[in-house]
Amino acid sequence: MQSLLLTQLSALTENSLLGRDTGMNAAVAIMRGIEPKDELEGALATQMIATHLLSMEMSRRTLLDEQTVEGFTSNINRSVKPM
């Protein structure tokens, strides 16, 4: 199960602006901070990290210089919806 969760975290950070290694290190640090006690908590922690990364990506897209009003509104809605 641990291997599956690490594979999922790796996939989540594959296109990170920070780079894959830095993104993966950050995801693992968050996972360690959550300290899951079993497989279920590990799966929930992975979902928490995925939700965080998605919200941050949508927030980043909101701030693009070439962003339209419609794009801004759409990305703001996407960034808060998972929370």
MOKA-V367248 format. One record per backbone hydrogen bond with DSSP energy under -0.5 kcal/mol. CO is the residue of the C=O (numbers start at 0). NH is the residue of the N-H. E is the energy in kcal/mol with one decimal. If there is no record, write none. Layout:
co: <CO | CO>
nh: <NH | NH>
e: <E | E>
This chain:
co: <0 | 1 | 2 | 3 | 4 | 5 | 6 | 7 | 8 | 10 | 12 | 15 | 18 | 19 | 20 | 21 | 22 | 23 | 24 | 25 | 26 | 27 | 28 | 29 | 30 | 30 | 37 | 38 | 39 | 40 | 41 | 42 | 43 | 44 | 45 | 46 | 47 | 48 | 49 | 50 | 51 | 52 | 53 | 54 | 55 | 56 | 57 | 58 | 59 | 60 | 63 | 67 | 68 | 69 | 70 | 71 | 72 | 73 | 74 | 75 | 76 | 77 | 79>
nh: <4 | 5 | 6 | 7 | 8 | 9 | 10 | 11 | 12 | 13 | 15 | 18 | 22 | 23 | 24 | 25 | 26 | 27 | 28 | 29 | 30 | 31 | 32 | 33 | 34 | 35 | 41 | 42 | 43 | 44 | 45 | 46 | 47 | 48 | 49 | 50 | 51 | 52 | 53 | 54 | 55 | 56 | 57 | 58 | 59 | 60 | 61 | 62 | 62 | 63 | 66 | 71 | 72 | 73 | 74 | 75 | 76 | 77 | 78 | 79 | 80 | 81 | 82>
e: <-2.4 | -2.2 | -2.2 | -2.3 | -2.5 | -2.3 | -2.2 | -2.0 | -1.5 | -0.8 | -1.7 | -1.3 | -2.8 | -2.8 | -2.6 | -2.3 | -2.3 | -2.7 | -2.2 | -2.3 | -2.4 | -2.7 | -2.1 | -2.0 | -1.6 | -0.6 | -2.1 | -2.5 | -2.4 | -2.5 | -2.1 | -2.0 | -2.3 | -2.3 | -2.6 | -2.6 | -2.2 | -2.8 | -2.5 | -2.3 | -2.4 | -2.3 | -2.4 | -2.1 | -2.3 | -2.3 | -1.5 | -1.0 | -0.8 | -1.2 | -1.7 | -2.9 | -2.6 | -2.6 | -2.7 | -2.4 | -2.4 | -2.2 | -2.1 | -1.6 | -1.6 | -0.7 | -0.9>
